[in-house]
């Protein structure tokens, strides 16, 4: 990171070198950056399956960025390691900013206008552009940009911009991209690659790009163009596949939510509303063990709405600092059909963490078969490990007892409605 790349002229000597380098630095300095907003952080997760991050990491050696046209300023919401290495910036200096910060005094305005027009019209484009590294060194790139559309309702999701520098400093990256091309291009129909709703790009004619006059041969230019196009296709393929998974996940969650809403009869729901504790009830007989009931106190504690909880597995409360060993302990107890009490770090909807004294217990029907699992939450103070108060545990056990009474007393008529044979 931070190395000078593809400088078109030798480094000046004597004391003038510093002033020359400073004159090349674009006007927007990254030293005073606003914090990355939550909308930028959540941009990818709103449109793609959770696996998209891992899929894009496989392409980290290539240079590309993903931007969100729906956020103010059309900022970068994902930047590959290859892009960061090429430009010399850190991720926190890039995310949330419009890519125009890479431009400088000698960047061709016509190419910039061509990019802007393509964004406004939601179509693909390819240009040669002069960008600047963080240290101020100019380098020329082939830029292939294209929109990504939802596979479900054809909404515009993001733009992808793949860059290849017009120099020999990325031979290894070019080789990787070209080797990956047959795998992806084999999935396309004929010579055209689908790059969004309005973006059919003819790969046979893709070499006809408006290259600036320079010392690059025709074969070099064509090779650079092919690399950038291939990287673009690889990234869009991963995003398209992840968008399809996300759509399937949303439909499945909606189905579970609709079924979970009707899984409890009104009499049982009324009985549960009288229990003034933070708790959820999950059905182990549904795929994914979704929540079928969430108390008002649980919604108040976590900040979620009812329709954001019903039909989901409770793991949505977990976060990056949640102890995986505690999570596994809960899973083991559920598998063994036993009760357990743990202290676990959970996260509210707004991302704020809280220590949760969680009691999980099975709820059996009159035949001793497990009908539900109940999880009762109790928010602990910041110094959670020193708590010795038994009152929370007693209240949790009382809530579990009340839930068991409610379930068994209504076990006869209408406890659960039947779906299917």
C-alpha positions in Angstrom: 0.0 0.0 0.0 1.1 3.5 -0.7 3.6 2.7 -3.4 4.0 4.9 -6.4 2.5 3.3 -9.5 2.9 4.0 -13.2 4.5 7.4 -13.0 4.8 8.7 -16.6 7.8 10.8 -15.8 10.9 10.3 -13.7 10.9 11.6 -10.1 12.3 15.2 -10.2 15.6 15.8 -8.4 16.7 18.5 -6.1 14.5 20.5 -3.7 11.8 21.1 -6.4 10.7 17.4 -6.2 8.4 18.1 -3.3 6.6 21.0 -4.8 6.1 19.2 -8.1 4.6 16.2 -6.4 2.3 18.4 -4.3 1.1 20.1 -7.5 -0.1 16.8 -8.8 -2.2 16.0 -5.7 -6.0 16.4 -6.4 -7.6 19.2 -4.4 -9.7 16.9 -2.2 -7.5 15.8 0.6 -8.3 12.6 2.5 -6.8 13.9 5.8 -10.1 15.4 7.0 -12.7 12.8 6.2 -16.2 12.5 7.6 -17.0 9.2 9.4 -18.4 6.5 7.1 -22.2 6.6 7.4 -24.3 3.6 8.4 -26.0 3.8 5.0 -22.7 3.2 3.2 -21.9 0.3 5.5 -25.3 -1.3 4.9 -25.4 -0.7 1.2 -24.2 -4.1 0.1 -26.1 -6.1 2.7 -29.4 -4.5 1.6 -29.1 -5.8 -2.0 -27.0 -9.0 -1.7 -26.7 -12.2 0.2 -24.3 -12.3 3.1 -22.0 -14.5 1.0 -21.2 -11.7 -1.4 -18.3 -10.4 0.8 -16.6 -13.8 0.6 -17.2 -14.0 -3.1 -15.7 -10.6 -3.8 -12.7 -11.4 -1.7 -11.8 -14.0 -4.2 -11.4 -11.2 -6.7 -9.5 -8.9 -4.3 -6.3 -8.9 -6.4 -8.2 -7.1 -9.2 -8.9 -3.4 -9.1 -12.6 -2.5 -8.9 -15.0 -0.4 -6.9 -18.8 -0.6 -6.3 -20.8 2.6 -6.0 -24.3 3.3 -4.8 -26.2 5.8 -7.0 -29.1 5.9 -4.5 -26.9 7.5 -1.8 -26.0 11.2 -1.7 -23.0 11.9 -3.8 -23.0 8.4 -5.4 -20.2 7.1 -3.0 -18.0 4.1 -3.1 -19.5 1.3 -0.9 -16.9 -1.4 -1.7 -13.3 -1.2 -2.8 -11.1 -4.2 -3.7 -7.6 -4.6 -2.3 -6.3 -4.3 -5.8 -7.9 -0.9 -6.1 -6.5 0.3 -2.8 -3.0 -1.0 -3.7 -3.1 0.7 -7.1 -4.3 4.1 -5.8 -2.4 4.1 -2.5 -5.4 4.8 -0.3 -6.7 3.0 2.7 -10.3 1.7 2.8 -11.5 4.3 5.3 -10.2 7.0 3.0 -12.2 5.7 0.1 -15.5 4.4 1.4 -18.3 7.0 1.4 -16.5 9.2 -1.2 -17.3 9.7 -4.9 -14.6 8.3 -7.2 -14.0 11.8 -8.6 -11.4 12.3 -5.8 -9.0 10.3 -8.0 -9.1 12.9 -10.7 -6.6 15.7 -11.1 -5.6 18.7 -13.2 -4.8 16.7 -16.3 -7.8 14.4 -16.2 -9.7 14.6 -19.5 -13.0 16.4 -18.8 -14.7 14.8 -21.8 -14.1 11.3 -20.3 -15.5 12.5 -17.0 -18.7 13.8 -18.8 -19.0 10.5 -20.6 -19.0 8.7 -17.3 -21.6 11.0 -15.8 -23.9 10.6 -18.8 -23.6 6.8 -18.5 -24.5 7.0 -14.8 -27.5 9.2 -15.5 -28.8 6.9 -18.2 -28.0 3.7 -16.3 -25.8 2.2 -19.0 -22.4 0.7 -19.4 -19.4 2.7 -20.7 -15.7 2.4 -21.2 -13.1 5.1 -21.2 -9.4 5.8 -20.8 -8.9 8.0 -17.8 -6.0 9.8 -16.1 -6.2 9.3 -12.3 -3.9 10.2 -9.5 -2.6 8.1 -6.6 -2.8 9.3 -3.0 0.8 10.5 -3.3 -0.1 12.6 -6.4 1.4 10.4 -9.1 -0.7 10.3 -12.3 -1.5 7.0 -13.9 -3.6 6.2 -16.9 -6.3 3.4 -16.7 -8.8 1.6 -18.8 -12.1 2.0 -17.0 -15.0 -0.3 -17.7 -18.2 0.7 -15.8 -21.6 -0.9 -15.8 -24.8 -1.0 -13.8 -26.1 -3.9 -11.7 -29.8 -4.6 -11.7 -31.9 -6.6 -9.3 -32.8 -10.0 -10.7 -36.1 -9.9 -8.9 -37.7 -6.5 -10.0 -35.0 -5.0 -12.3 -34.2 -2.2 -9.9 -30.9 -0.4 -10.3 -28.7 -1.5 -7.4 -25.2 -0.4 -7.9 -22.5 0.5 -10.5 -19.3 -1.4 -10.8 -16.1 0.2 -12.1 -13.1 -2.0 -13.1 -9.8 -0.4 -13.7 -6.6 -1.7 -15.5 -3.6 0.6 -15.5 -2.0 1.2 -18.9 1.5 0.0 -17.8 3.3 -3.3 -17.1 3.0 -3.0 -13.3 -0.1 -5.4 -13.2 1.0 -8.3 -15.3 0.1 -10.8 -12.6 -3.4 -9.3 -12.2 -3.9 -9.4 -16.0 -2.9 -13.0 -16.2 -5.4 -13.9 -13.4 -8.2 -12.1 -15.0 -7.6 -13.5 -18.5 -7.4 -17.0 -17.0 -10.7 -16.5 -15.3 -12.4 -15.3 -18.5 -13.3 -18.7 -20.1 -15.2 -19.8 -17.0 -17.4 -16.7 -16.9 -17.7 -16.1 -20.6 -18.8 -19.6 -21.1 -22.0 -18.7 -19.2 -22.8 -15.9 -21.6 -24.9 -16.2 -24.8 -22.7 -15.6 -27.8 -20.3 -12.6 -27.9 -22.5 -10.5 -25.7 -22.1 -10.1 -21.9 -25.1 -9.1 -19.9 -24.1 -6.0 -17.9 -27.4 -4.9 -16.6 -30.8 -3.9 -18.0 -29.4 -1.5 -20.6 -25.8 -2.8 -20.8 -25.2 -5.3 -23.6 -21.6 -5.0 -24.4 -20.2 -6.6 -27.5 -17.0 -8.3 -26.6 -15.9 -8.6 -30.2 -15.9 -4.9 -30.7 -14.7 -3.9 -27.2 -11.3 -3.0 -28.4 -12.6 0.1 -30.2 -12.0 2.4 -27.3 -11.0 6.1 -27.5 -7.4 5.7 -26.3 -5.4 8.8 -25.9 -2.2 9.3 -27.8 0.6 7.6 -26.0 3.4 5.1 -26.3 1.2 2.0 -26.0 0.9 -0.3 -28.9 -2.4 -1.5 -30.3 -1.9 -5.0 -28.8 -1.1 -3.5 -25.4 -4.3 -1.4 -25.5 -6.4 -4.4 -26.5 -5.0 -6.5 -23.8 -5.6 -3.9 -21.1 -9.2 -3.4 -22.4 -9.8 -7.2 -22.2 -8.5 -7.4 -18.6 -10.8 -4.6 -17.4 -13.8 -6.0 -19.2 -13.1 -9.5 -17.8 -12.8 -8.2 -14.2 -16.0 -6.2 -14.7 -17.8 -9.4 -15.9 -16.5 -11.4 -13.0 -17.6 -8.9 -10.4 -21.1 -8.5 -11.9 -21.5 -12.2 -12.1 -20.9 -12.5 -8.4 -23.2 -9.6 -7.6 -26.0 -11.0 -9.9 -25.7 -14.4 -8.3 -25.8 -12.9 -4.8 -28.8 -10.7 -5.7 -30.7 -13.9 -6.7 -29.8 -15.5 -3.4 -31.0 -12.4 -1.5 -34.3 -12.4 -3.4 -34.8 -16.0 -2.5 -33.9 -15.3 1.1 -36.5 -12.4 1.3 -39.2 -14.6 -0.2 -38.4 -17.4 2.2 -38.4 -15.0 5.1 -41.7 -13.5 4.0 -43.2 -17.0 3.7 -42.0 -18.0 7.2 -43.3 -14.7 8.6 -46.7 -15.2 7.1 -46.9 -18.7 8.5 -45.4 -17.8 11.8 -48.0 -15.0 12.2 -50.8 -17.6 12.0 -49.0 -20.3 13.8 -50.3 -19.2 17.2 -54.0 -19.0 17.9 -55.5 -15.7 19.2 -56.2 -17.2 22.6 -52.5 -18.2 23.1 -51.3 -14.8 21.8 -53.6 -13.0 24.2 -52.3 -15.1 27.1 -48.7 -14.3 26.1 -49.3 -10.6 26.0 -50.0 -10.7 29.8 -46.4 -11.8 30.5 -44.5 -8.6 31.1 -41.0 -9.9 30.2 -38.7 -9.6 27.2 -38.9 -13.0 25.4 -39.4 -14.7 22.1 -40.9 -18.0 21.1 -39.4 -20.0 18.3 -40.8 -23.0 16.5 -38.3 -25.9 16.1 -40.6 -27.6 13.6 -40.3 -24.8 11.0 -37.2 -24.7 8.8 -34.6 -22.4 10.4 -36.4 -22.4 13.8 -38.0 -19.0 13.2 -39.5 -16.7 15.8 -43.3 -17.0 16.0 -43.9 -14.6 18.8 -42.0 -11.6 20.2 -43.1 -9.7 23.3 -43.4 -5.9 23.3 -40.6 -5.7 25.8 -38.3 -7.6 23.5 -39.1 -5.2 20.7 -38.4 -2.2 23.0 -35.1 -3.8 24.1 -33.8 -4.5 20.6 -35.4 -1.6 18.6 -36.9 -3.9 16.0 -40.4 -3.9 14.7 -42.6 -6.9 15.0 -42.5 -7.7 11.2 -38.7 -7.5 11.3 -38.5 -10.3 13.9 -41.3 -12.7 13.1 -40.1 -15.5 10.8 -36.4 -14.9 11.5 -33.9 -17.0 13.4 -32.7 -15.3 16.6 -29.1 -15.2 15.3 -29.9 -11.8 13.8 -29.1 -10.4 17.3 -25.5 -11.6 17.0 -22.6 -9.3 15.8 -18.9 -9.3 15.2 -17.9 -9.5 18.9 -20.5 -12.1 19.9 -18.6 -15.0 21.4 -19.0 -18.0 19.1 -18.4 -20.4 22.0 -21.5 -19.0 23.8 -23.5 -19.4 20.6 -22.4 -23.0 20.2 -23.4 -23.6 23.9 -26.9 -22.4 23.1 -27.1 -24.6 20.0 -25.9 -27.6 22.0 -28.6 -27.1 24.6 -31.3 -26.8 22.0 -30.1 -29.9 20.3 -30.0 -31.8 23.6 -33.5 -30.4 24.4 -32.2 -28.8 27.7 -32.5 -25.4 29.3 -29.5 -23.1 29.7 -28.6 -19.6 30.9 -25.7 -17.7 29.3 -24.3 -14.2 29.1 -24.0 -13.2 25.5 -23.2 -9.9 23.7 -26.1 -9.0 21.4 -26.8 -6.0 19.2 -29.7 -3.8 18.8 -31.1 -2.7 15.4 -29.1 0.5 15.6 -25.9 -1.5 16.0 -25.3 -0.7 19.7 -24.2 -3.8 21.7 -25.7 -4.9 25.0 -25.0 -7.7 27.4 -27.9 -10.1 27.5 -28.5 -12.6 30.3 -30.3 -15.1 28.1 -32.3 -18.1 29.4 -33.4 -20.6 26.8 -35.8 -23.4 27.6 -37.9 -26.0 25.8 -41.7 -25.8 26.0 -43.3 -29.3 25.8 -46.9 -30.2 24.9 -49.1 -32.6 26.8 -47.4 -35.5 25.1 -44.0 -34.4 26.3 -43.0 -33.5 22.8 -41.2 -30.1 22.3 -43.6 -27.6 20.8 -41.5 -24.5 21.1 -38.3 -23.0 22.5 -38.5 -19.8 24.6 -35.7 -17.3 25.0 -36.0 -14.8 27.9 -33.7 -11.8 27.8 -32.4 -9.6 30.6 -30.2 -6.6 29.8 -27.2 -6.5 32.1 -25.0 -3.5 33.0 -21.7 -2.9 31.4 -19.9 -4.7 34.2 -21.9 -7.9 33.5 -19.4 -10.4 34.6 -19.6 -9.3 38.3 -23.4 -9.6 38.6 -24.6 -11.8 41.5 -28.2 -10.7 41.6 -30.4 -13.8 41.4 -33.6 -11.7 40.8 -33.2 -11.7 36.9 -32.9 -15.5 36.8 -35.9 -15.9 39.1 -38.0 -13.6 36.9 -36.8 -15.5 33.8 -37.8 -18.8 35.2 -41.2 -17.3 36.2 -41.7 -16.1 32.6 -40.9 -19.6 31.3 -43.3 -21.1 33.7 -46.1 -18.8 32.7 -45.5 -19.6 29.0 -45.6 -23.3 29.7 -48.9 -22.9 31.5 -50.4 -20.8 28.7 -49.3 -23.4 26.1 -50.5 -26.4 27.9 -53.8 -24.9 29.0 -54.6 -24.2 25.4 -53.3 -27.5 24.1 -56.7 -28.7 23.0 -58.6 -26.6 20.6 -56.8 -24.3 18.3 -53.3 -24.2 19.8 -51.7 -24.6 16.4 -53.3 -24.5 13.1 -52.3 -27.2 10.6 -50.6 -26.3 7.3 -50.8 -29.1 4.8 -51.5 -32.7 5.3 
